[in-house]
Amino acid sequence: MTMLRPDRFITAMRHSAAILPPLLKDVTLEQAQTLTDGPDGWCIAEIVGHLLDFEEIFMERAMRMAAEDHPLLVNCDQNALVIEHGYKTQDFREIMALWQGKRAEFIAWLEARSEAEWPRTGVHSTWGTITVLEQAMQISTHDLNHFDQMMKVLGG
């Protein structure tokens, strides 16, 4: 038996969705829009917006891998998306609620996958061949990376 199982990554996705609200519960709108992790860094609102953007991107990639034979998965300019969506001036709690809804949708989609769909592949323009399972694993590490970033923004 392998440790790299879909249920483990789905559980990690659920945990992330449960961790983010308490992590940000005492953050004010002003803090979320002004404090950054460095001169060129993102504020909390932008980080949460980035999580939303990539939840949608990761889900779309996984859906394409499950439906298509070896699709090309184009890399996205994350900074451009954050600016384009204007997250810095938005209420991070509203963005977080959208992210939680998209996360629940993605988890439901993943739970409905057959065993045969998890090893299906796509070709990422930067990372090469990836599977649906690896995309689910990436979500978990992506969440942790940005939770750590938010803790740094908040001085933790």
Chimera marker file (.cmm) of the C-alpha trace (Angstrom):
<marker_set name="trace">
<marker id="1" x="0.000" y="0.000" z="0.000" r="1" g="1" b="0" radius="0.5"/>
<marker id="2" x="1.227" y="3.458" z="-0.841" r="1" g="1" b="0" radius="0.5"/>
<marker id="3" x="1.039" y="6.562" z="1.305" r="1" g="1" b="0" radius="0.5"/>
<marker id="4" x="0.178" y="8.567" z="-1.807" r="1" g="1" b="0" radius="0.5"/>
<marker id="5" x="-3.556" y="7.922" z="-1.772" r="1" g="1" b="0" radius="0.5"/>
<marker id="6" x="-6.378" y="10.180" z="-2.926" r="1" g="1" b="0" radius="0.5"/>
<marker id="7" x="-8.173" y="10.044" z="0.435" r="1" g="1" b="0" radius="0.5"/>
<marker id="8" x="-5.134" y="11.485" z="2.205" r="1" g="1" b="0" radius="0.5"/>
<marker id="9" x="-4.995" y="14.511" z="-0.075" r="1" g="1" b="0" radius="0.5"/>
<marker id="10" x="-8.753" y="15.037" z="0.091" r="1" g="1" b="0" radius="0.5"/>
<marker id="11" x="-8.487" y="14.988" z="3.895" r="1" g="1" b="0" radius="0.5"/>
<marker id="12" x="-5.649" y="17.533" z="3.728" r="1" g="1" b="0" radius="0.5"/>
<marker id="13" x="-7.821" y="19.760" z="1.527" r="1" g="1" b="0" radius="0.5"/>
<marker id="14" x="-10.611" y="19.568" z="4.117" r="1" g="1" b="0" radius="0.5"/>
<marker id="15" x="-8.177" y="20.448" z="6.909" r="1" g="1" b="0" radius="0.5"/>
<marker id="16" x="-6.929" y="23.492" z="4.999" r="1" g="1" b="0" radius="0.5"/>
<marker id="17" x="-10.480" y="24.733" z="4.537" r="1" g="1" b="0" radius="0.5"/>
<marker id="18" x="-10.985" y="24.388" z="8.302" r="1" g="1" b="0" radius="0.5"/>
<marker id="19" x="-7.666" y="26.024" z="9.240" r="1" g="1" b="0" radius="0.5"/>
<marker id="20" x="-7.854" y="29.220" z="7.203" r="1" g="1" b="0" radius="0.5"/>
<marker id="21" x="-10.799" y="30.940" z="8.980" r="1" g="1" b="0" radius="0.5"/>
<marker id="22" x="-9.311" y="30.575" z="12.495" r="1" g="1" b="0" radius="0.5"/>
<marker id="23" x="-5.913" y="31.666" z="11.149" r="1" g="1" b="0" radius="0.5"/>
<marker id="24" x="-7.461" y="34.937" z="9.950" r="1" g="1" b="0" radius="0.5"/>
<marker id="25" x="-10.214" y="35.436" z="12.564" r="1" g="1" b="0" radius="0.5"/>
<marker id="26" x="-8.550" y="38.396" z="14.314" r="1" g="1" b="0" radius="0.5"/>
<marker id="27" x="-7.291" y="40.101" z="11.159" r="1" g="1" b="0" radius="0.5"/>
<marker id="28" x="-8.885" y="43.440" z="10.378" r="1" g="1" b="0" radius="0.5"/>
<marker id="29" x="-9.770" y="44.546" z="6.873" r="1" g="1" b="0" radius="0.5"/>
<marker id="30" x="-7.105" y="47.259" z="7.119" r="1" g="1" b="0" radius="0.5"/>
<marker id="31" x="-4.430" y="44.733" z="8.126" r="1" g="1" b="0" radius="0.5"/>
<marker id="32" x="-5.516" y="42.355" z="5.366" r="1" g="1" b="0" radius="0.5"/>
<marker id="33" x="-5.179" y="45.074" z="2.756" r="1" g="1" b="0" radius="0.5"/>
<marker id="34" x="-1.949" y="46.747" z="3.920" r="1" g="1" b="0" radius="0.5"/>
<marker id="35" x="0.443" y="44.355" z="5.697" r="1" g="1" b="0" radius="0.5"/>
<marker id="36" x="2.698" y="42.421" z="3.324" r="1" g="1" b="0" radius="0.5"/>
<marker id="37" x="5.457" y="39.858" z="3.551" r="1" g="1" b="0" radius="0.5"/>
<marker id="38" x="7.983" y="42.269" z="2.061" r="1" g="1" b="0" radius="0.5"/>
<marker id="39" x="8.324" y="45.305" z="-0.216" r="1" g="1" b="0" radius="0.5"/>
<marker id="40" x="7.098" y="43.410" z="-3.266" r="1" g="1" b="0" radius="0.5"/>
<marker id="41" x="4.998" y="40.934" z="-1.281" r="1" g="1" b="0" radius="0.5"/>
<marker id="42" x="1.322" y="40.260" z="-1.164" r="1" g="1" b="0" radius="0.5"/>
<marker id="43" x="-1.096" y="41.330" z="1.531" r="1" g="1" b="0" radius="0.5"/>
<marker id="44" x="-3.501" y="38.856" z="3.157" r="1" g="1" b="0" radius="0.5"/>
<marker id="45" x="-6.339" y="39.808" z="0.779" r="1" g="1" b="0" radius="0.5"/>
<marker id="46" x="-4.074" y="39.105" z="-2.205" r="1" g="1" b="0" radius="0.5"/>
<marker id="47" x="-2.887" y="35.785" z="-0.778" r="1" g="1" b="0" radius="0.5"/>
<marker id="48" x="-6.458" y="34.625" z="-0.167" r="1" g="1" b="0" radius="0.5"/>
<marker id="49" x="-7.349" y="35.805" z="-3.677" r="1" g="1" b="0" radius="0.5"/>
<marker id="50" x="-4.435" y="33.817" z="-5.048" r="1" g="1" b="0" radius="0.5"/>
<marker id="51" x="-5.724" y="30.731" z="-3.226" r="1" g="1" b="0" radius="0.5"/>
<marker id="52" x="-9.104" y="31.253" z="-4.912" r="1" g="1" b="0" radius="0.5"/>
<marker id="53" x="-7.521" y="31.729" z="-8.344" r="1" g="1" b="0" radius="0.5"/>
<marker id="54" x="-5.481" y="28.579" z="-8.030" r="1" g="1" b="0" radius="0.5"/>
<marker id="55" x="-8.324" y="26.528" z="-6.577" r="1" g="1" b="0" radius="0.5"/>
<marker id="56" x="-10.131" y="27.214" z="-9.834" r="1" g="1" b="0" radius="0.5"/>
<marker id="57" x="-7.004" y="26.566" z="-11.915" r="1" g="1" b="0" radius="0.5"/>
<marker id="58" x="-6.141" y="23.320" z="-10.104" r="1" g="1" b="0" radius="0.5"/>
<marker id="59" x="-9.718" y="22.084" z="-10.453" r="1" g="1" b="0" radius="0.5"/>
<marker id="60" x="-9.859" y="22.946" z="-14.147" r="1" g="1" b="0" radius="0.5"/>
<marker id="61" x="-6.553" y="21.146" z="-14.718" r="1" g="1" b="0" radius="0.5"/>
<marker id="62" x="-7.698" y="18.035" z="-12.847" r="1" g="1" b="0" radius="0.5"/>
<marker id="63" x="-10.992" y="18.002" z="-14.749" r="1" g="1" b="0" radius="0.5"/>
<marker id="64" x="-9.177" y="18.282" z="-18.056" r="1" g="1" b="0" radius="0.5"/>
<marker id="65" x="-6.789" y="15.460" z="-17.137" r="1" g="1" b="0" radius="0.5"/>
<marker id="66" x="-9.731" y="13.232" z="-16.212" r="1" g="1" b="0" radius="0.5"/>
<marker id="67" x="-11.631" y="14.039" z="-19.422" r="1" g="1" b="0" radius="0.5"/>
<marker id="68" x="-8.925" y="14.496" z="-22.044" r="1" g="1" b="0" radius="0.5"/>
<marker id="69" x="-5.941" y="12.477" z="-23.141" r="1" g="1" b="0" radius="0.5"/>
<marker id="70" x="-2.758" y="14.150" z="-21.916" r="1" g="1" b="0" radius="0.5"/>
<marker id="71" x="-3.917" y="17.814" z="-22.203" r="1" g="1" b="0" radius="0.5"/>
<marker id="72" x="-1.489" y="20.727" z="-22.206" r="1" g="1" b="0" radius="0.5"/>
<marker id="73" x="-1.788" y="22.624" z="-18.905" r="1" g="1" b="0" radius="0.5"/>
<marker id="74" x="-0.542" y="26.158" z="-19.407" r="1" g="1" b="0" radius="0.5"/>
<marker id="75" x="1.272" y="27.957" z="-16.598" r="1" g="1" b="0" radius="0.5"/>
<marker id="76" x="-0.468" y="31.054" z="-15.224" r="1" g="1" b="0" radius="0.5"/>
<marker id="77" x="0.992" y="34.402" z="-14.235" r="1" g="1" b="0" radius="0.5"/>
<marker id="78" x="-0.089" y="34.469" z="-10.594" r="1" g="1" b="0" radius="0.5"/>
<marker id="79" x="0.946" y="38.080" z="-10.019" r="1" g="1" b="0" radius="0.5"/>
<marker id="80" x="-1.009" y="39.266" z="-13.049" r="1" g="1" b="0" radius="0.5"/>
<marker id="81" x="-4.114" y="37.406" z="-11.842" r="1" g="1" b="0" radius="0.5"/>
<marker id="82" x="-3.920" y="38.959" z="-8.376" r="1" g="1" b="0" radius="0.5"/>
<marker id="83" x="-3.622" y="42.457" z="-9.891" r="1" g="1" b="0" radius="0.5"/>
<marker id="84" x="-6.273" y="41.818" z="-12.559" r="1" g="1" b="0" radius="0.5"/>
<marker id="85" x="-8.785" y="40.654" z="-9.947" r="1" g="1" b="0" radius="0.5"/>
<marker id="86" x="-8.003" y="43.609" z="-7.669" r="1" g="1" b="0" radius="0.5"/>
<marker id="87" x="-7.853" y="41.493" z="-4.525" r="1" g="1" b="0" radius="0.5"/>
<marker id="88" x="-5.888" y="44.114" z="-2.581" r="1" g="1" b="0" radius="0.5"/>
<marker id="89" x="-8.964" y="46.327" z="-2.298" r="1" g="1" b="0" radius="0.5"/>
<marker id="90" x="-11.486" y="43.557" z="-1.609" r="1" g="1" b="0" radius="0.5"/>
<marker id="91" x="-12.767" y="42.133" z="1.667" r="1" g="1" b="0" radius="0.5"/>
<marker id="92" x="-10.641" y="39.045" z="2.295" r="1" g="1" b="0" radius="0.5"/>
<marker id="93" x="-13.514" y="37.375" z="4.174" r="1" g="1" b="0" radius="0.5"/>
<marker id="94" x="-15.676" y="37.465" z="1.053" r="1" g="1" b="0" radius="0.5"/>
<marker id="95" x="-12.819" y="36.065" z="-1.006" r="1" g="1" b="0" radius="0.5"/>
<marker id="96" x="-12.245" y="33.364" z="1.636" r="1" g="1" b="0" radius="0.5"/>
<marker id="97" x="-15.939" y="32.391" z="1.496" r="1" g="1" b="0" radius="0.5"/>
<marker id="98" x="-15.674" y="32.019" z="-2.284" r="1" g="1" b="0" radius="0.5"/>
<marker id="99" x="-12.531" y="29.920" z="-1.834" r="1" g="1" b="0" radius="0.5"/>
<marker id="100" x="-14.262" y="27.688" z="0.719" r="1" g="1" b="0" radius="0.5"/>
<marker id="101" x="-17.169" y="27.148" z="-1.685" r="1" g="1" b="0" radius="0.5"/>
<marker id="102" x="-14.817" y="26.304" z="-4.534" r="1" g="1" b="0" radius="0.5"/>
<marker id="103" x="-12.826" y="24.001" z="-2.217" r="1" g="1" b="0" radius="0.5"/>
<marker id="104" x="-16.006" y="22.111" z="-1.257" r="1" g="1" b="0" radius="0.5"/>
<marker id="105" x="-16.895" y="21.790" z="-4.942" r="1" g="1" b="0" radius="0.5"/>
<marker id="106" x="-13.415" y="20.511" z="-5.776" r="1" g="1" b="0" radius="0.5"/>
<marker id="107" x="-13.450" y="17.992" z="-2.919" r="1" g="1" b="0" radius="0.5"/>
<marker id="108" x="-16.840" y="16.678" z="-4.072" r="1" g="1" b="0" radius="0.5"/>
<marker id="109" x="-15.510" y="16.340" z="-7.598" r="1" g="1" b="0" radius="0.5"/>
<marker id="110" x="-12.391" y="14.495" z="-6.417" r="1" g="1" b="0" radius="0.5"/>
<marker id="111" x="-14.414" y="12.151" z="-4.207" r="1" g="1" b="0" radius="0.5"/>
<marker id="112" x="-16.429" y="11.123" z="-7.249" r="1" g="1" b="0" radius="0.5"/>
<marker id="113" x="-13.335" y="10.067" z="-9.217" r="1" g="1" b="0" radius="0.5"/>
<marker id="114" x="-12.877" y="6.430" z="-10.104" r="1" g="1" b="0" radius="0.5"/>
<marker id="115" x="-9.629" y="4.643" z="-9.330" r="1" g="1" b="0" radius="0.5"/>
<marker id="116" x="-8.786" y="4.742" z="-13.047" r="1" g="1" b="0" radius="0.5"/>
<marker id="117" x="-8.953" y="8.550" z="-13.179" r="1" g="1" b="0" radius="0.5"/>
<marker id="118" x="-6.307" y="9.313" z="-10.528" r="1" g="1" b="0" radius="0.5"/>
<marker id="119" x="-3.284" y="8.299" z="-12.660" r="1" g="1" b="0" radius="0.5"/>
<marker id="120" x="-4.521" y="10.174" z="-15.743" r="1" g="1" b="0" radius="0.5"/>
<marker id="121" x="-2.004" y="12.741" z="-16.922" r="1" g="1" b="0" radius="0.5"/>
<marker id="122" x="-1.583" y="16.167" z="-18.385" r="1" g="1" b="0" radius="0.5"/>
<marker id="123" x="1.514" y="18.058" z="-19.449" r="1" g="1" b="0" radius="0.5"/>
<marker id="124" x="2.222" y="21.205" z="-17.456" r="1" g="1" b="0" radius="0.5"/>
<marker id="125" x="4.130" y="23.796" z="-19.457" r="1" g="1" b="0" radius="0.5"/>
<marker id="126" x="6.676" y="24.193" z="-16.626" r="1" g="1" b="0" radius="0.5"/>
<marker id="127" x="6.592" y="20.976" z="-14.578" r="1" g="1" b="0" radius="0.5"/>
<marker id="128" x="6.087" y="18.385" z="-17.330" r="1" g="1" b="0" radius="0.5"/>
<marker id="129" x="3.826" y="15.368" z="-16.945" r="1" g="1" b="0" radius="0.5"/>
<marker id="130" x="1.602" y="15.373" z="-13.867" r="1" g="1" b="0" radius="0.5"/>
<marker id="131" x="-1.283" y="13.165" z="-12.743" r="1" g="1" b="0" radius="0.5"/>
<marker id="132" x="-4.642" y="13.967" z="-11.196" r="1" g="1" b="0" radius="0.5"/>
<marker id="133" x="-3.235" y="12.528" z="-7.947" r="1" g="1" b="0" radius="0.5"/>
<marker id="134" x="-0.181" y="14.781" z="-8.115" r="1" g="1" b="0" radius="0.5"/>
<marker id="135" x="-2.442" y="17.779" z="-8.736" r="1" g="1" b="0" radius="0.5"/>
<marker id="136" x="-4.373" y="16.901" z="-5.549" r="1" g="1" b="0" radius="0.5"/>
<marker id="137" x="-1.072" y="16.586" z="-3.682" r="1" g="1" b="0" radius="0.5"/>
<marker id="138" x="0.088" y="19.959" z="-5.006" r="1" g="1" b="0" radius="0.5"/>
<marker id="139" x="-3.009" y="21.621" z="-3.574" r="1" g="1" b="0" radius="0.5"/>
<marker id="140" x="-2.039" y="20.512" z="-0.071" r="1" g="1" b="0" radius="0.5"/>
<marker id="141" x="1.495" y="21.841" z="-0.329" r="1" g="1" b="0" radius="0.5"/>
<marker id="142" x="0.269" y="25.019" z="-2.027" r="1" g="1" b="0" radius="0.5"/>
<marker id="143" x="-2.105" y="25.706" z="0.884" r="1" g="1" b="0" radius="0.5"/>
<marker id="144" x="0.622" y="25.189" z="3.479" r="1" g="1" b="0" radius="0.5"/>
<marker id="145" x="3.028" y="27.449" z="1.618" r="1" g="1" b="0" radius="0.5"/>
<marker id="146" x="0.535" y="30.303" z="1.614" r="1" g="1" b="0" radius="0.5"/>
<marker id="147" x="-0.639" y="29.721" z="5.181" r="1" g="1" b="0" radius="0.5"/>
<marker id="148" x="3.009" y="30.097" z="6.182" r="1" g="1" b="0" radius="0.5"/>
<marker id="149" x="3.218" y="33.257" z="4.080" r="1" g="1" b="0" radius="0.5"/>
<marker id="150" x="0.150" y="34.688" z="5.857" r="1" g="1" b="0" radius="0.5"/>
<marker id="151" x="1.673" y="33.909" z="9.253" r="1" g="1" b="0" radius="0.5"/>
<marker id="152" x="4.786" y="35.829" z="8.230" r="1" g="1" b="0" radius="0.5"/>
<marker id="153" x="2.656" y="38.770" z="7.110" r="1" g="1" b="0" radius="0.5"/>
<marker id="154" x="0.988" y="38.731" z="10.516" r="1" g="1" b="0" radius="0.5"/>
<marker id="155" x="4.326" y="38.553" z="12.334" r="1" g="1" b="0" radius="0.5"/>
<marker id="156" x="4.071" y="34.888" z="13.338" r="1" g="1" b="0" radius="0.5"/>
<link id1="1" id2="2" r="1" g="1" b="0" radius="0.2"/>
<link id1="2" id2="3" r="1" g="1" b="0" radius="0.2"/>
<link id1="3" id2="4" r="1" g="1" b="0" radius="0.2"/>
<link id1="4" id2="5" r="1" g="1" b="0" radius="0.2"/>
<link id1="5" id2="6" r="1" g="1" b="0" radius="0.2"/>
<link id1="6" id2="7" r="1" g="1" b="0" radius="0.2"/>
<link id1="7" id2="8" r="1" g="1" b="0" radius="0.2"/>
<link id1="8" id2="9" r="1" g="1" b="0" radius="0.2"/>
<link id1="9" id2="10" r="1" g="1" b="0" radius="0.2"/>
<link id1="10" id2="11" r="1" g="1" b="0" radius="0.2"/>
<link id1="11" id2="12" r="1" g="1" b="0" radius="0.2"/>
<link id1="12" id2="13" r="1" g="1" b="0" radius="0.2"/>
<link id1="13" id2="14" r="1" g="1" b="0" radius="0.2"/>
<link id1="14" id2="15" r="1" g="1" b="0" radius="0.2"/>
<link id1="15" id2="16" r="1" g="1" b="0" radius="0.2"/>
<link id1="16" id2="17" r="1" g="1" b="0" radius="0.2"/>
<link id1="17" id2="18" r="1" g="1" b="0" radius="0.2"/>
<link id1="18" id2="19" r="1" g="1" b="0" radius="0.2"/>
<link id1="19" id2="20" r="1" g="1" b="0" radius="0.2"/>
<link id1="20" id2="21" r="1" g="1" b="0" radius="0.2"/>
<link id1="21" id2="22" r="1" g="1" b="0" radius="0.2"/>
<link id1="22" id2="23" r="1" g="1" b="0" radius="0.2"/>
<link id1="23" id2="24" r="1" g="1" b="0" radius="0.2"/>
<link id1="24" id2="25" r="1" g="1" b="0" radius="0.2"/>
<link id1="25" id2="26" r="1" g="1" b="0" radius="0.2"/>
<link id1="26" id2="27" r="1" g="1" b="0" radius="0.2"/>
<link id1="27" id2="28" r="1" g="1" b="0" radius="0.2"/>
<link id1="28" id2="29" r="1" g="1" b="0" radius="0.2"/>
<link id1="29" id2="30" r="1" g="1" b="0" radius="0.2"/>
<link id1="30" id2="31" r="1" g="1" b="0" radius="0.2"/>
<link id1="31" id2="32" r="1" g="1" b="0" radius="0.2"/>
<link id1="32" id2="33" r="1" g="1" b="0" radius="0.2"/>
<link id1="33" id2="34" r="1" g="1" b="0" radius="0.2"/>
<link id1="34" id2="35" r="1" g="1" b="0" radius="0.2"/>
<link id1="35" id2="36" r="1" g="1" b="0" radius="0.2"/>
<link id1="36" id2="37" r="1" g="1" b="0" radius="0.2"/>
<link id1="37" id2="38" r="1" g="1" b="0" radius="0.2"/>
<link id1="38" id2="39" r="1" g="1" b="0" radius="0.2"/>
<link id1="39" id2="40" r="1" g="1" b="0" radius="0.2"/>
<link id1="40" id2="41" r="1" g="1" b="0" radius="0.2"/>
<link id1="41" id2="42" r="1" g="1" b="0" radius="0.2"/>
<link id1="42" id2="43" r="1" g="1" b="0" radius="0.2"/>
<link id1="43" id2="44" r="1" g="1" b="0" radius="0.2"/>
<link id1="44" id2="45" r="1" g="1" b="0" radius="0.2"/>
<link id1="45" id2="46" r="1" g="1" b="0" radius="0.2"/>
<link id1="46" id2="47" r="1" g="1" b="0" radius="0.2"/>
<link id1="47" id2="48" r="1" g="1" b="0" radius="0.2"/>
<link id1="48" id2="49" r="1" g="1" b="0" radius="0.2"/>
<link id1="49" id2="50" r="1" g="1" b="0" radius="0.2"/>
<link id1="50" id2="51" r="1" g="1" b="0" radius="0.2"/>
<link id1="51" id2="52" r="1" g="1" b="0" radius="0.2"/>
<link id1="52" id2="53" r="1" g="1" b="0" radius="0.2"/>
<link id1="53" id2="54" r="1" g="1" b="0" radius="0.2"/>
<link id1="54" id2="55" r="1" g="1" b="0" radius="0.2"/>
<link id1="55" id2="56" r="1" g="1" b="0" radius="0.2"/>
<link id1="56" id2="57" r="1" g="1" b="0" radius="0.2"/>
<link id1="57" id2="58" r="1" g="1" b="0" radius="0.2"/>
<link id1="58" id2="59" r="1" g="1" b="0" radius="0.2"/>
<link id1="59" id2="60" r="1" g="1" b="0" radius="0.2"/>
<link id1="60" id2="61" r="1" g="1" b="0" radius="0.2"/>
<link id1="61" id2="62" r="1" g="1" b="0" radius="0.2"/>
<link id1="62" id2="63" r="1" g="1" b="0" radius="0.2"/>
<link id1="63" id2="64" r="1" g="1" b="0" radius="0.2"/>
<link id1="64" id2="65" r="1" g="1" b="0" radius="0.2"/>
<link id1="65" id2="66" r="1" g="1" b="0" radius="0.2"/>
<link id1="66" id2="67" r="1" g="1" b="0" radius="0.2"/>
<link id1="67" id2="68" r="1" g="1" b="0" radius="0.2"/>
<link id1="68" id2="69" r="1" g="1" b="0" radius="0.2"/>
<link id1="69" id2="70" r="1" g="1" b="0" radius="0.2"/>
<link id1="70" id2="71" r="1" g="1" b="0" radius="0.2"/>
<link id1="71" id2="72" r="1" g="1" b="0" radius="0.2"/>
<link id1="72" id2="73" r="1" g="1" b="0" radius="0.2"/>
<link id1="73" id2="74" r="1" g="1" b="0" radius="0.2"/>
<link id1="74" id2="75" r="1" g="1" b="0" radius="0.2"/>
<link id1="75" id2="76" r="1" g="1" b="0" radius="0.2"/>
<link id1="76" id2="77" r="1" g="1" b="0" radius="0.2"/>
<link id1="77" id2="78" r="1" g="1" b="0" radius="0.2"/>
<link id1="78" id2="79" r="1" g="1" b="0" radius="0.2"/>
<link id1="79" id2="80" r="1" g="1" b="0" radius="0.2"/>
<link id1="80" id2="81" r="1" g="1" b="0" radius="0.2"/>
<link id1="81" id2="82" r="1" g="1" b="0" radius="0.2"/>
<link id1="82" id2="83" r="1" g="1" b="0" radius="0.2"/>
<link id1="83" id2="84" r="1" g="1" b="0" radius="0.2"/>
<link id1="84" id2="85" r="1" g="1" b="0" radius="0.2"/>
<link id1="85" id2="86" r="1" g="1" b="0" radius="0.2"/>
<link id1="86" id2="87" r="1" g="1" b="0" radius="0.2"/>
<link id1="87" id2="88" r="1" g="1" b="0" radius="0.2"/>
<link id1="88" id2="89" r="1" g="1" b="0" radius="0.2"/>
<link id1="89" id2="90" r="1" g="1" b="0" radius="0.2"/>
<link id1="90" id2="91" r="1" g="1" b="0" radius="0.2"/>
<link id1="91" id2="92" r="1" g="1" b="0" radius="0.2"/>
<link id1="92" id2="93" r="1" g="1" b="0" radius="0.2"/>
<link id1="93" id2="94" r="1" g="1" b="0" radius="0.2"/>
<link id1="94" id2="95" r="1" g="1" b="0" radius="0.2"/>
<link id1="95" id2="96" r="1" g="1" b="0" radius="0.2"/>
<link id1="96" id2="97" r="1" g="1" b="0" radius="0.2"/>
<link id1="97" id2="98" r="1" g="1" b="0" radius="0.2"/>
<link id1="98" id2="99" r="1" g="1" b="0" radius="0.2"/>
<link id1="99" id2="100" r="1" g="1" b="0" radius="0.2"/>
<link id1="100" id2="101" r="1" g="1" b="0" radius="0.2"/>
<link id1="101" id2="102" r="1" g="1" b="0" radius="0.2"/>
<link id1="102" id2="103" r="1" g="1" b="0" radius="0.2"/>
<link id1="103" id2="104" r="1" g="1" b="0" radius="0.2"/>
<link id1="104" id2="105" r="1" g="1" b="0" radius="0.2"/>
<link id1="105" id2="106" r="1" g="1" b="0" radius="0.2"/>
<link id1="106" id2="107" r="1" g="1" b="0" radius="0.2"/>
<link id1="107" id2="108" r="1" g="1" b="0" radius="0.2"/>
<link id1="108" id2="109" r="1" g="1" b="0" radius="0.2"/>
<link id1="109" id2="110" r="1" g="1" b="0" radius="0.2"/>
<link id1="110" id2="111" r="1" g="1" b="0" radius="0.2"/>
<link id1="111" id2="112" r="1" g="1" b="0" radius="0.2"/>
<link id1="112" id2="113" r="1" g="1" b="0" radius="0.2"/>
<link id1="113" id2="114" r="1" g="1" b="0" radius="0.2"/>
<link id1="114" id2="115" r="1" g="1" b="0" radius="0.2"/>
<link id1="115" id2="116" r="1" g="1" b="0" radius="0.2"/>
<link id1="116" id2="117" r="1" g="1" b="0" radius="0.2"/>
<link id1="117" id2="118" r="1" g="1" b="0" radius="0.2"/>
<link id1="118" id2="119" r="1" g="1" b="0" radius="0.2"/>
<link id1="119" id2="120" r="1" g="1" b="0" radius="0.2"/>
<link id1="120" id2="121" r="1" g="1" b="0" radius="0.2"/>
<link id1="121" id2="122" r="1" g="1" b="0" radius="0.2"/>
<link id1="122" id2="123" r="1" g="1" b="0" radius="0.2"/>
<link id1="123" id2="124" r="1" g="1" b="0" radius="0.2"/>
<link id1="124" id2="125" r="1" g="1" b="0" radius="0.2"/>
<link id1="125" id2="126" r="1" g="1" b="0" radius="0.2"/>
<link id1="126" id2="127" r="1" g="1" b="0" radius="0.2"/>
<link id1="127" id2="128" r="1" g="1" b="0" radius="0.2"/>
<link id1="128" id2="129" r="1" g="1" b="0" radius="0.2"/>
<link id1="129" id2="130" r="1" g="1" b="0" radius="0.2"/>
<link id1="130" id2="131" r="1" g="1" b="0" radius="0.2"/>
<link id1="131" id2="132" r="1" g="1" b="0" radius="0.2"/>
<link id1="132" id2="133" r="1" g="1" b="0" radius="0.2"/>
<link id1="133" id2="134" r="1" g="1" b="0" radius="0.2"/>
<link id1="134" id2="135" r="1" g="1" b="0" radius="0.2"/>
<link id1="135" id2="136" r="1" g="1" b="0" radius="0.2"/>
<link id1="136" id2="137" r="1" g="1" b="0" radius="0.2"/>
<link id1="137" id2="138" r="1" g="1" b="0" radius="0.2"/>
<link id1="138" id2="139" r="1" g="1" b="0" radius="0.2"/>
<link id1="139" id2="140" r="1" g="1" b="0" radius="0.2"/>
<link id1="140" id2="141" r="1" g="1" b="0" radius="0.2"/>
<link id1="141" id2="142" r="1" g="1" b="0" radius="0.2"/>
<link id1="142" id2="143" r="1" g="1" b="0" radius="0.2"/>
<link id1="143" id2="144" r="1" g="1" b="0" radius="0.2"/>
<link id1="144" id2="145" r="1" g="1" b="0" radius="0.2"/>
<link id1="145" id2="146" r="1" g="1" b="0" radius="0.2"/>
<link id1="146" id2="147" r="1" g="1" b="0" radius="0.2"/>
<link id1="147" id2="148" r="1" g="1" b="0" radius="0.2"/>
<link id1="148" id2="149" r="1" g="1" b="0" radius="0.2"/>
<link id1="149" id2="150" r="1" g="1" b="0" radius="0.2"/>
<link id1="150" id2="151" r="1" g="1" b="0" radius="0.2"/>
<link id1="151" id2="152" r="1" g="1" b="0" radius="0.2"/>
<link id1="152" id2="153" r="1" g="1" b="0" radius="0.2"/>
<link id1="153" id2="154" r="1" g="1" b="0" radius="0.2"/>
<link id1="154" id2="155" r="1" g="1" b="0" radius="0.2"/>
<link id1="155" id2="156" r="1" g="1" b="0" radius="0.2"/>
</marker_set>
